[in-house]
Amino acid sequence: MAAVVGVQKIIEVPVDTIEINVLGSHNVLNLAAALSQACLLASLPRFTEKSTKHPFTEDDDAVYGPTTKRSLSYACSKAYR
C-alpha cells in the first residue's frame, strides 16, 4: 500500500509513478520471499472504475480506459505485481 499518492503527482510524473510503484513492489515482495513471509496485495478502485461488471473479481479482465489518460500509469504500475 506504499505507492505514489495524489492524482496531480501521478499526472505530472507518470514515469516516476511506474518506477516507484513497480520497484517498490519488487523490493517488498523480494524481502517477503527471502523471509518466507506472506504479503498482502491491495488495490484501489482505479482498476475497476471502468468495468461494467459488479462485483469485480481478481479473475476478471482489467478495464483501464484510454491510453491518452496520463493517470493510466498508476493503474498499470499497480497491476504489474
PDB file of N, CA, C and O in Angstrom:
ATOM      1  N   MET A   1       0.821  -1.181   0.000  1.00  0.00           N
ATOM      2  CA  MET A   1       0.000   0.000   0.000  1.00  0.00           C
ATOM      3  C   MET A   1       0.872   1.253   0.000  1.00  0.00           C
ATOM      4  O   MET A   1       0.394   2.357   0.260  1.00  0.00           O
ATOM      5  N   ALA A   2       2.134   1.066  -0.291  1.00  0.00           N
ATOM      6  CA  ALA A   2       3.037   2.207  -0.420  1.00  0.00           C
ATOM      7  C   ALA A   2       3.253   2.480  -1.898  1.00  0.00           C
ATOM      8  O   ALA A   2       3.986   1.759  -2.576  1.00  0.00           O
ATOM      9  N   ALA A   3       2.619   3.511  -2.381  1.00  0.00           N
ATOM     10  CA  ALA A   3       2.710   3.858  -3.796  1.00  0.00           C
ATOM     11  C   ALA A   3       2.677   5.376  -3.913  1.00  0.00           C
ATOM     12  O   ALA A   3       2.484   6.083  -2.924  1.00  0.00           O
ATOM     13  N   VAL A   4       2.863   5.855  -5.107  1.00  0.00           N
ATOM     14  CA  VAL A   4       2.760   7.285  -5.356  1.00  0.00           C
ATOM     15  C   VAL A   4       1.346   7.721  -4.990  1.00  0.00           C
ATOM     16  O   VAL A   4       0.372   7.056  -5.343  1.00  0.00           O
ATOM     17  N   VAL A   5       1.244   8.831  -4.288  1.00  0.00           N
ATOM     18  CA  VAL A   5      -0.051   9.306  -3.817  1.00  0.00           C
ATOM     19  C   VAL A   5      -0.357  10.666  -4.433  1.00  0.00           C
ATOM     20  O   VAL A   5       0.511  11.536  -4.518  1.00  0.00           O
ATOM     21  N   GLY A   6      -1.580  10.830  -4.854  1.00  0.00           N
ATOM     22  CA  GLY A   6      -2.036  12.117  -5.367  1.00  0.00           C
ATOM     23  C   GLY A   6      -2.168  12.126  -6.876  1.00  0.00           C
ATOM     24  O   GLY A   6      -1.196  11.890  -7.594  1.00  0.00           O
ATOM     25  N   VAL A   7      -3.361  12.396  -7.351  1.00  0.00           N
ATOM     26  CA  VAL A   7      -3.632  12.385  -8.777  1.00  0.00           C
ATOM     27  C   VAL A   7      -2.735  13.374  -9.522  1.00  0.00           C
ATOM     28  O   VAL A   7      -2.223  13.055 -10.595  1.00  0.00           O
ATOM     29  N   GLN A   8      -2.542  14.561  -8.967  1.00  0.00           N
ATOM     30  CA  GLN A   8      -1.730  15.574  -9.643  1.00  0.00           C
ATOM     31  C   GLN A   8      -0.302  15.083  -9.858  1.00  0.00           C
ATOM     32  O   GLN A   8       0.260  15.259 -10.940  1.00  0.00           O
ATOM     33  N   LYS A   9       0.286  14.470  -8.834  1.00  0.00           N
ATOM     34  CA  LYS A   9       1.652  13.951  -8.966  1.00  0.00           C
ATOM     35  C   LYS A   9       1.700  12.833 -10.005  1.00  0.00           C
ATOM     36  O   LYS A   9       2.631  12.774 -10.808  1.00  0.00           O
ATOM     37  N   ILE A  10       0.720  11.961  -9.995  1.00  0.00           N
ATOM     38  CA  ILE A  10       0.662  10.851 -10.945  1.00  0.00           C
ATOM     39  C   ILE A  10       0.604  11.378 -12.374  1.00  0.00           C
ATOM     40  O   ILE A  10       1.250  10.825 -13.264  1.00  0.00           O
ATOM     41  N   ILE A  11      -0.154  12.428 -12.599  1.00  0.00           N
ATOM     42  CA  ILE A  11      -0.283  13.022 -13.929  1.00  0.00           C
ATOM     43  C   ILE A  11       1.000  13.736 -14.334  1.00  0.00           C
ATOM     44  O   ILE A  11       1.411  13.673 -15.493  1.00  0.00           O
ATOM     45  N   GLU A  12       1.636  14.418 -13.378  1.00  0.00           N
ATOM     46  CA  GLU A  12       2.835  15.204 -13.686  1.00  0.00           C
ATOM     47  C   GLU A  12       4.064  14.339 -13.940  1.00  0.00           C
ATOM     48  O   GLU A  12       4.897  14.689 -14.776  1.00  0.00           O
ATOM     49  N   VAL A  13       4.192  13.228 -13.245  1.00  0.00           N
ATOM     50  CA  VAL A  13       5.395  12.392 -13.372  1.00  0.00           C
ATOM     51  C   VAL A  13       5.015  10.921 -13.577  1.00  0.00           C
ATOM     52  O   VAL A  13       5.256  10.094 -12.698  1.00  0.00           O
ATOM     53  N   PRO A  14       4.423  10.590 -14.732  1.00  0.00           N
ATOM     54  CA  PRO A  14       3.957   9.219 -14.950  1.00  0.00           C
ATOM     55  C   PRO A  14       5.087   8.187 -14.940  1.00  0.00           C
ATOM     56  O   PRO A  14       4.878   7.065 -14.479  1.00  0.00           O
ATOM     57  N   VAL A  15       6.263   8.533 -15.431  1.00  0.00           N
ATOM     58  CA  VAL A  15       7.370   7.572 -15.436  1.00  0.00           C
ATOM     59  C   VAL A  15       7.834   7.303 -14.007  1.00  0.00           C
ATOM     60  O   VAL A  15       8.094   6.155 -13.646  1.00  0.00           O
ATOM     61  N   ASP A  16       7.939   8.352 -13.192  1.00  0.00           N
ATOM     62  CA  ASP A  16       8.290   8.165 -11.778  1.00  0.00           C
ATOM     63  C   ASP A  16       7.263   7.281 -11.087  1.00  0.00           C
ATOM     64  O   ASP A  16       7.614   6.428 -10.272  1.00  0.00           O
ATOM     65  N   THR A  17       6.001   7.487 -11.414  1.00  0.00           N
ATOM     66  CA  THR A  17       4.928   6.680 -10.827  1.00  0.00           C
ATOM     67  C   THR A  17       5.152   5.202 -11.114  1.00  0.00           C
ATOM     68  O   THR A  17       5.057   4.369 -10.212  1.00  0.00           O
ATOM     69  N   ILE A  18       5.448   4.880 -12.356  1.00  0.00           N
ATOM     70  CA  ILE A  18       5.681   3.485 -12.741  1.00  0.00           C
ATOM     71  C   ILE A  18       6.895   2.931 -12.003  1.00  0.00           C
ATOM     72  O   ILE A  18       6.836   1.839 -11.438  1.00  0.00           O
ATOM     73  N   GLU A  19       7.998   3.685 -12.008  1.00  0.00           N
ATOM     74  CA  GLU A  19       9.219   3.196 -11.361  1.00  0.00           C
ATOM     75  C   GLU A  19       9.036   2.999  -9.856  1.00  0.00           C
ATOM     76  O   GLU A  19       9.443   1.973  -9.311  1.00  0.00           O
ATOM     77  N   ILE A  20       8.432   3.964  -9.195  1.00  0.00           N
ATOM     78  CA  ILE A  20       8.244   3.874  -7.738  1.00  0.00           C
ATOM     79  C   ILE A  20       7.322   2.706  -7.389  1.00  0.00           C
ATOM     80  O   ILE A  20       7.628   1.926  -6.487  1.00  0.00           O
ATOM     81  N   ASN A  21       6.211   2.580  -8.087  1.00  0.00           N
ATOM     82  CA  ASN A  21       5.260   1.526  -7.762  1.00  0.00           C
ATOM     83  C   ASN A  21       5.795   0.135  -8.090  1.00  0.00           C
ATOM     84  O   ASN A  21       5.657  -0.790  -7.290  1.00  0.00           O
ATOM     85  N   VAL A  22       6.403  -0.012  -9.260  1.00  0.00           N
ATOM     86  CA  VAL A  22       6.893  -1.329  -9.674  1.00  0.00           C
ATOM     87  C   VAL A  22       8.115  -1.730  -8.852  1.00  0.00           C
ATOM     88  O   VAL A  22       8.170  -2.846  -8.334  1.00  0.00           O
ATOM     89  N   LEU A  23       9.092  -0.838  -8.726  1.00  0.00           N
ATOM     90  CA  LEU A  23      10.297  -1.190  -7.965  1.00  0.00           C
ATOM     91  C   LEU A  23      10.001  -1.342  -6.474  1.00  0.00           C
ATOM     92  O   LEU A  23      10.595  -2.186  -5.803  1.00  0.00           O
ATOM     93  N   GLY A  24       9.089  -0.530  -5.961  1.00  0.00           N
ATOM     94  CA  GLY A  24       8.695  -0.673  -4.559  1.00  0.00           C
ATOM     95  C   GLY A  24       8.050  -2.018  -4.295  1.00  0.00           C
ATOM     96  O   GLY A  24       8.361  -2.682  -3.306  1.00  0.00           O
ATOM     97  N   SER A  25       7.153  -2.417  -5.180  1.00  0.00           N
ATOM     98  CA  SER A  25       6.515  -3.735  -5.042  1.00  0.00           C
ATOM     99  C   SER A  25       7.546  -4.844  -5.162  1.00  0.00           C
ATOM    100  O   SER A  25       7.514  -5.817  -4.408  1.00  0.00           O
ATOM    101  N   HIS A  26       8.451  -4.693  -6.104  1.00  0.00           N
ATOM    102  CA  HIS A  26       9.516  -5.676  -6.299  1.00  0.00           C
ATOM    103  C   HIS A  26      10.333  -5.855  -5.017  1.00  0.00           C
ATOM    104  O   HIS A  26      10.608  -6.980  -4.602  1.00  0.00           O
ATOM    105  N   ASN A  27      10.713  -4.754  -4.404  1.00  0.00           N
ATOM    106  CA  ASN A  27      11.511  -4.812  -3.171  1.00  0.00           C
ATOM    107  C   ASN A  27      10.752  -5.471  -2.024  1.00  0.00           C
ATOM    108  O   ASN A  27      11.308  -6.303  -1.306  1.00  0.00           O
ATOM    109  N   VAL A  28       9.506  -5.109  -1.853  1.00  0.00           N
ATOM    110  CA  VAL A  28       8.701  -5.682  -0.768  1.00  0.00           C
ATOM    111  C   VAL A  28       8.492  -7.180  -0.992  1.00  0.00           C
ATOM    112  O   VAL A  28       8.635  -7.970  -0.059  1.00  0.00           O
ATOM    113  N   LEU A  29       8.156  -7.573  -2.214  1.00  0.00           N
ATOM    114  CA  LEU A  29       7.914  -8.989  -2.496  1.00  0.00           C
ATOM    115  C   LEU A  29       9.186  -9.823  -2.369  1.00  0.00           C
ATOM    116  O   LEU A  29       9.138 -10.954  -1.887  1.00  0.00           O
ATOM    117  N   ASN A  30      10.326  -9.272  -2.798  1.00  0.00           N
ATOM    118  CA  ASN A  30      11.589  -9.995  -2.630  1.00  0.00           C
ATOM    119  C   ASN A  30      11.929 -10.187  -1.161  1.00  0.00           C
ATOM    120  O   ASN A  30      12.372 -11.265  -0.764  1.00  0.00           O
ATOM    121  N   LEU A  31      11.730  -9.162  -0.356  1.00  0.00           N
ATOM    122  CA  LEU A  31      12.009  -9.273   1.073  1.00  0.00           C
ATOM    123  C   LEU A  31      11.074 -10.290   1.728  1.00  0.00           C
ATOM    124  O   LEU A  31      11.512 -11.112   2.533  1.00  0.00           O
ATOM    125  N   ALA A  32       9.796 -10.234   1.383  1.00  0.00           N
ATOM    126  CA  ALA A  32       8.835 -11.190   1.938  1.00  0.00           C
ATOM    127  C   ALA A  32       9.233 -12.619   1.563  1.00  0.00           C
ATOM    128  O   ALA A  32       9.160 -13.525   2.393  1.00  0.00           O
ATOM    129  N   ALA A  33       9.648 -12.815   0.324  1.00  0.00           N
ATOM    130  CA  ALA A  33      10.077 -14.149  -0.116  1.00  0.00           C
ATOM    131  C   ALA A  33      11.331 -14.591   0.625  1.00  0.00           C
ATOM    132  O   ALA A  33      11.433 -15.746   1.039  1.00  0.00           O
ATOM    133  N   ALA A  34      12.276 -13.689   0.793  1.00  0.00           N
ATOM    134  CA  ALA A  34      13.526 -14.024   1.482  1.00  0.00           C
ATOM    135  C   ALA A  34      13.279 -14.401   2.934  1.00  0.00           C
ATOM    136  O   ALA A  34      13.995 -15.229   3.497  1.00  0.00           O
ATOM    137  N   LEU A  35      12.266 -13.793   3.537  1.00  0.00           N
ATOM    138  CA  LEU A  35      11.939 -14.067   4.937  1.00  0.00           C
ATOM    139  C   LEU A  35      10.826 -15.111   5.080  1.00  0.00           C
ATOM    140  O   LEU A  35      10.361 -15.384   6.186  1.00  0.00           O
ATOM    141  N   SER A  36      10.409 -15.686   3.957  1.00  0.00           N
ATOM    142  CA  SER A  36       9.307 -16.668   3.932  1.00  0.00           C
ATOM    143  C   SER A  36       8.058 -16.126   4.621  1.00  0.00           C
ATOM    144  O   SER A  36       7.422 -16.813   5.420  1.00  0.00           O
ATOM    145  N   GLN A  37       7.725 -14.892   4.295  1.00  0.00           N
ATOM    146  CA  GLN A  37       6.560 -14.237   4.879  1.00  0.00           C
ATOM    147  C   GLN A  37       5.501 -13.995   3.810  1.00  0.00           C
ATOM    148  O   GLN A  37       5.818 -13.796   2.637  1.00  0.00           O
ATOM    149  N   ALA A  38       4.251 -14.014   4.230  1.00  0.00           N
ATOM    150  CA  ALA A  38       3.151 -13.697   3.322  1.00  0.00           C
ATOM    151  C   ALA A  38       3.122 -12.194   3.086  1.00  0.00           C
ATOM    152  O   ALA A  38       3.639 -11.414   3.886  1.00  0.00           O
ATOM    153  N   CYS A  39       2.517 -11.807   1.988  1.00  0.00           N
ATOM    154  CA  CYS A  39       2.422 -10.392   1.652  1.00  0.00           C
ATOM    155  C   CYS A  39       1.012 -10.119   1.135  1.00  0.00           C
ATOM    156  O   CYS A  39       0.544 -10.792   0.217  1.00  0.00           O
ATOM    157  N   LEU A  40       0.348  -9.150   1.714  1.00  0.00           N
ATOM    158  CA  LEU A  40      -0.996  -8.773   1.294  1.00  0.00           C
ATOM    159  C   LEU A  40      -0.895  -7.764   0.160  1.00  0.00           C
ATOM    160  O   LEU A  40      -0.254  -6.724   0.308  1.00  0.00           O
ATOM    161  N   LEU A  41      -1.529  -8.067  -0.978  1.00  0.00           N
ATOM    162  CA  LEU A  41      -1.554  -7.154  -2.111  1.00  0.00           C
ATOM    163  C   LEU A  41      -2.938  -6.519  -2.173  1.00  0.00           C
ATOM    164  O   LEU A  41      -3.946  -7.220  -2.265  1.00  0.00           O
ATOM    165  N   ALA A  42      -2.980  -5.207  -2.124  1.00  0.00           N
ATOM    166  CA  ALA A  42      -4.252  -4.489  -2.141  1.00  0.00           C
ATOM    167  C   ALA A  42      -4.263  -3.492  -3.296  1.00  0.00           C
ATOM    168  O   ALA A  42      -3.220  -2.974  -3.696  1.00  0.00           O
ATOM    169  N   SER A  43      -5.445  -3.236  -3.818  1.00  0.00           N
ATOM    170  CA  SER A  43      -5.585  -2.287  -4.913  1.00  0.00           C
ATOM    171  C   SER A  43      -6.768  -1.377  -4.655  1.00  0.00           C
ATOM    172  O   SER A  43      -7.742  -1.760  -4.007  1.00  0.00           O
ATOM    173  N   LEU A  44      -6.665  -0.178  -5.170  1.00  0.00           N
ATOM    174  CA  LEU A  44      -7.764   0.776  -5.091  1.00  0.00           C
ATOM    175  C   LEU A  44      -8.650   0.636  -6.324  1.00  0.00           C
ATOM    176  O   LEU A  44      -8.277  -0.061  -7.268  1.00  0.00           O
ATOM    177  N   PRO A  45      -9.802   1.275  -6.336  1.00  0.00           N
ATOM    178  CA  PRO A  45     -10.760   1.101  -7.428  1.00  0.00           C
ATOM    179  C   PRO A  45     -10.275   1.543  -8.806  1.00  0.00           C
ATOM    180  O   PRO A  45     -11.016   1.376  -9.774  1.00  0.00           O
ATOM    181  N   ARG A  46      -9.100   2.085  -8.943  1.00  0.00           N
ATOM    182  CA  ARG A  46      -8.605   2.535 -10.247  1.00  0.00           C
ATOM    183  C   ARG A  46      -8.641   1.396 -11.271  1.00  0.00           C
ATOM    184  O   ARG A  46      -8.776   1.649 -12.468  1.00  0.00           O
ATOM    185  N   PHE A  47      -8.523   0.157 -10.817  1.00  0.00           N
ATOM    186  CA  PHE A  47      -8.584  -0.993 -11.720  1.00  0.00           C
ATOM    187  C   PHE A  47      -9.991  -1.261 -12.213  1.00  0.00           C
ATOM    188  O   PHE A  47     -10.172  -1.773 -13.318  1.00  0.00           O
ATOM    189  N   THR A  48     -10.968  -0.932 -11.432  1.00  0.00           N
ATOM    190  CA  THR A  48     -12.326  -1.396 -11.687  1.00  0.00           C
ATOM    191  C   THR A  48     -13.302  -0.299 -12.064  1.00  0.00           C
ATOM    192  O   THR A  48     -14.444  -0.601 -12.410  1.00  0.00           O
ATOM    193  N   GLU A  49     -12.903   0.957 -12.011  1.00  0.00           N
ATOM    194  CA  GLU A  49     -13.878   2.031 -12.179  1.00  0.00           C
ATOM    195  C   GLU A  49     -14.546   2.046 -13.553  1.00  0.00           C
ATOM    196  O   GLU A  49     -15.658   2.558 -13.686  1.00  0.00           O
ATOM    197  N   LYS A  50     -13.893   1.498 -14.571  1.00  0.00           N
ATOM    198  CA  LYS A  50     -14.476   1.465 -15.916  1.00  0.00           C
ATOM    199  C   LYS A  50     -15.233   0.170 -16.190  1.00  0.00           C
ATOM    200  O   LYS A  50     -15.919   0.066 -17.206  1.00  0.00           O
ATOM    201  N   SER A  51     -15.123  -0.796 -15.323  1.00  0.00           N
ATOM    202  CA  SER A  51     -15.771  -2.079 -15.549  1.00  0.00           C
ATOM    203  C   SER A  51     -17.277  -1.972 -15.350  1.00  0.00           C
ATOM    204  O   SER A  51     -17.759  -1.250 -14.477  1.00  0.00           O
ATOM    205  N   THR A  52     -18.001  -2.705 -16.176  1.00  0.00           N
ATOM    206  CA  THR A  52     -19.458  -2.748 -16.022  1.00  0.00           C
ATOM    207  C   THR A  52     -19.883  -3.936 -15.179  1.00  0.00           C
ATOM    208  O   THR A  52     -21.061  -4.079 -14.852  1.00  0.00           O
ATOM    209  N   LYS A  53     -18.927  -4.791 -14.825  1.00  0.00           N
ATOM    210  CA  LYS A  53     -19.234  -5.986 -14.026  1.00  0.00           C
ATOM    211  C   LYS A  53     -19.069  -5.664 -12.539  1.00  0.00           C
ATOM    212  O   LYS A  53     -18.027  -5.160 -12.118  1.00  0.00           O
ATOM    213  N   HIS A  54     -20.084  -5.954 -11.765  1.00  0.00           N
ATOM    214  CA  HIS A  54     -20.016  -5.745 -10.321  1.00  0.00           C
ATOM    215  C   HIS A  54     -20.664  -6.940  -9.636  1.00  0.00           C
ATOM    216  O   HIS A  54     -21.769  -7.307 -10.036  1.00  0.00           O
ATOM    217  N   PRO A  55     -20.079  -7.556  -8.666  1.00  0.00           N
ATOM    218  CA  PRO A  55     -18.764  -7.209  -8.137  1.00  0.00           C
ATOM    219  C   PRO A  55     -17.645  -7.637  -9.087  1.00  0.00           C
ATOM    220  O   PRO A  55     -17.810  -8.568  -9.874  1.00  0.00           O
ATOM    221  N   PHE A  56     -16.533  -6.962  -9.006  1.00  0.00           N
ATOM    222  CA  PHE A  56     -15.357  -7.226  -9.819  1.00  0.00           C
ATOM    223  C   PHE A  56     -14.453  -8.184  -9.053  1.00  0.00           C
ATOM    224  O   PHE A  56     -14.224  -7.995  -7.858  1.00  0.00           O
ATOM    225  N   THR A  57     -13.936  -9.216  -9.729  1.00  0.00           N
ATOM    226  CA  THR A  57     -13.058 -10.162  -9.050  1.00  0.00           C
ATOM    227  C   THR A  57     -11.666 -10.138  -9.678  1.00  0.00           C
ATOM    228  O   THR A  57     -11.482  -9.583 -10.760  1.00  0.00           O
ATOM    229  N   GLU A  58     -10.702 -10.732  -9.010  1.00  0.00           N
ATOM    230  CA  GLU A  58      -9.317 -10.772  -9.484  1.00  0.00           C
ATOM    231  C   GLU A  58      -9.177 -11.477 -10.829  1.00  0.00           C
ATOM    232  O   GLU A  58      -8.228 -11.209 -11.566  1.00  0.00           O
ATOM    233  N   ASP A  59     -10.099 -12.368 -11.157  1.00  0.00           N
ATOM    234  CA  ASP A  59     -10.021 -13.111 -12.407  1.00  0.00           C
ATOM    235  C   ASP A  59     -10.645 -12.384 -13.594  1.00  0.00           C
ATOM    236  O   ASP A  59     -10.536 -12.848 -14.730  1.00  0.00           O
ATOM    237  N   ASP A  60     -11.295 -11.255 -13.344  1.00  0.00           N
ATOM    238  CA  ASP A  60     -11.935 -10.503 -14.428  1.00  0.00           C
ATOM    239  C   ASP A  60     -10.902  -9.699 -15.214  1.00  0.00           C
ATOM    240  O   ASP A  60      -9.827  -9.380 -14.707  1.00  0.00           O
ATOM    241  N   ASP A  61     -11.243  -9.381 -16.451  1.00  0.00           N
ATOM    242  CA  ASP A  61     -10.378  -8.536 -17.267  1.00  0.00           C
ATOM    243  C   ASP A  61     -10.320  -7.138 -16.666  1.00  0.00           C
ATOM    244  O   ASP A  61     -11.323  -6.618 -16.178  1.00  0.00           O
ATOM    245  N   ALA A  62      -9.145  -6.543 -16.707  1.00  0.00           N
ATOM    246  CA  ALA A  62      -8.977  -5.171 -16.240  1.00  0.00           C
ATOM    247  C   ALA A  62      -9.452  -4.216 -17.328  1.00  0.00           C
ATOM    248  O   ALA A  62      -9.229  -4.452 -18.515  1.00  0.00           O
ATOM    249  N   VAL A  63     -10.104  -3.146 -16.915  1.00  0.00           N
ATOM    250  CA  VAL A  63     -10.591  -2.138 -17.848  1.00  0.00           C
ATOM    251  C   VAL A  63     -10.014  -0.806 -17.388  1.00  0.00           C
ATOM    252  O   VAL A  63     -10.451  -0.243 -16.385  1.00  0.00           O
ATOM    253  N   TYR A  64      -9.029  -0.308 -18.131  1.00  0.00           N
ATOM    254  CA  TYR A  64      -8.297   0.881 -17.688  1.00  0.00           C
ATOM    255  C   TYR A  64      -8.771   2.186 -18.306  1.00  0.00           C
ATOM    256  O   TYR A  64      -8.644   3.238 -17.679  1.00  0.00           O
ATOM    257  N   GLY A  65      -9.299   2.151 -19.490  1.00  0.00           N
ATOM    258  CA  GLY A  65      -9.674   3.384 -20.166  1.00  0.00           C
ATOM    259  C   GLY A  65      -8.664   3.729 -21.249  1.00  0.00           C
ATOM    260  O   GLY A  65      -7.765   2.937 -21.531  1.00  0.00           O
ATOM    261  N   PRO A  66      -8.801   4.899 -21.860  1.00  0.00           N
ATOM    262  CA  PRO A  66      -7.962   5.263 -22.993  1.00  0.00           C
ATOM    263  C   PRO A  66      -6.498   5.504 -22.590  1.00  0.00           C
ATOM    264  O   PRO A  66      -6.209   5.998 -21.500  1.00  0.00           O
ATOM    265  N   THR A  67      -5.596   5.144 -23.491  1.00  0.00           N
ATOM    266  CA  THR A  67      -4.167   5.322 -23.216  1.00  0.00           C
ATOM    267  C   THR A  67      -3.747   6.789 -23.251  1.00  0.00           C
ATOM    268  O   THR A  67      -2.613   7.114 -22.900  1.00  0.00           O
ATOM    269  N   THR A  68      -4.629   7.659 -23.661  1.00  0.00           N
ATOM    270  CA  THR A  68      -4.319   9.092 -23.663  1.00  0.00           C
ATOM    271  C   THR A  68      -4.393   9.700 -22.260  1.00  0.00           C
ATOM    272  O   THR A  68      -3.948  10.829 -22.054  1.00  0.00           O
ATOM    273  N   LYS A  69      -4.938   8.983 -21.320  1.00  0.00           N
ATOM    274  CA  LYS A  69      -5.030   9.476 -19.939  1.00  0.00           C
ATOM    275  C   LYS A  69      -3.702   9.257 -19.233  1.00  0.00           C
ATOM    276  O   LYS A  69      -3.233   8.122 -19.142  1.00  0.00           O
ATOM    277  N   ARG A  70      -3.093  10.315 -18.734  1.00  0.00           N
ATOM    278  CA  ARG A  70      -1.802  10.195 -18.075  1.00  0.00           C
ATOM    279  C   ARG A  70      -1.894   9.436 -16.762  1.00  0.00           C
ATOM    280  O   ARG A  70      -0.908   8.848 -16.317  1.00  0.00           O
ATOM    281  N   SER A  71      -3.054   9.442 -16.142  1.00  0.00           N
ATOM    282  CA  SER A  71      -3.213   8.718 -14.876  1.00  0.00           C
ATOM    283  C   SER A  71      -3.202   7.212 -15.075  1.00  0.00           C
ATOM    284  O   SER A  71      -3.173   6.466 -14.096  1.00  0.00           O
ATOM    285  N   LEU A  72      -3.225   6.748 -16.318  1.00  0.00           N
ATOM    286  CA  LEU A  72      -3.182   5.325 -16.617  1.00  0.00           C
ATOM    287  C   LEU A  72      -1.901   4.683 -16.084  1.00  0.00           C
ATOM    288  O   LEU A  72      -1.895   3.491 -15.775  1.00  0.00           O
ATOM    289  N   SER A  73      -0.824   5.451 -15.972  1.00  0.00           N
ATOM    290  CA  SER A  73       0.441   4.904 -15.480  1.00  0.00           C
ATOM    291  C   SER A  73       0.288   4.324 -14.080  1.00  0.00           C
ATOM    292  O   SER A  73       0.926   3.323 -13.752  1.00  0.00           O
ATOM    293  N   TYR A  74      -0.540   4.934 -13.262  1.00  0.00           N
ATOM    294  CA  TYR A  74      -0.750   4.427 -11.900  1.00  0.00           C
ATOM    295  C   TYR A  74      -1.423   3.053 -11.935  1.00  0.00           C
ATOM    296  O   TYR A  74      -0.962   2.105 -11.300  1.00  0.00           O
ATOM    297  N   ALA A  75      -2.516   2.966 -12.685  1.00  0.00           N
ATOM    298  CA  ALA A  75      -3.251   1.696 -12.738  1.00  0.00           C
ATOM    299  C   ALA A  75      -2.383   0.586 -13.311  1.00  0.00           C
ATOM    300  O   ALA A  75      -2.391  -0.533 -12.799  1.00  0.00           O
ATOM    301  N   CYS A  76      -1.642   0.882 -14.354  1.00  0.00           N
ATOM    302  CA  CYS A  76      -0.770  -0.137 -14.962  1.00  0.00           C
ATOM    303  C   CYS A  76       0.340  -0.552 -14.014  1.00  0.00           C
ATOM    304  O   CYS A  76       0.647  -1.739 -13.907  1.00  0.00           O
ATOM    305  N   SER A  77       0.943   0.398 -13.329  1.00  0.00           N
ATOM    306  CA  SER A  77       2.029   0.056 -12.428  1.00  0.00           C
ATOM    307  C   SER A  77       1.546  -0.764 -11.232  1.00  0.00           C
ATOM    308  O   SER A  77       2.278  -1.616 -10.729  1.00  0.00           O
ATOM    309  N   LYS A  78       0.336  -0.515 -10.781  1.00  0.00           N
ATOM    310  CA  LYS A  78      -0.215  -1.287  -9.667  1.00  0.00           C
ATOM    311  C   LYS A  78      -0.626  -2.679 -10.129  1.00  0.00           C
ATOM    312  O   LYS A  78      -0.592  -3.622  -9.338  1.00  0.00           O
ATOM    313  N   ALA A  79      -1.009  -2.825 -11.378  1.00  0.00           N
ATOM    314  CA  ALA A  79      -1.401  -4.131 -11.900  1.00  0.00           C
ATOM    315  C   ALA A  79      -0.185  -5.026 -12.119  1.00  0.00           C
ATOM    316  O   ALA A  79      -0.307  -6.249 -12.190  1.00  0.00           O
ATOM    317  N   TYR A  80       0.969  -4.416 -12.224  1.00  0.00           N
ATOM    318  CA  TYR A  80       2.200  -5.145 -12.526  1.00  0.00           C
ATOM    319  C   TYR A  80       2.796  -5.776 -11.277  1.00  0.00           C
ATOM    320  O   TYR A  80       4.005  -5.675 -11.069  1.00  0.00           O
ATOM    321  N   ARG A  81       2.030  -6.394 -10.476  1.00  0.00           N
ATOM    322  CA  ARG A  81       2.557  -7.005  -9.264  1.00  0.00           C
ATOM    323  C   ARG A  81       2.544  -8.487  -9.354  1.00  0.00           C
ATOM    324  O   ARG A  81       2.956  -9.167  -8.413  1.00  0.00           O
TER     325      ARG A  81
END
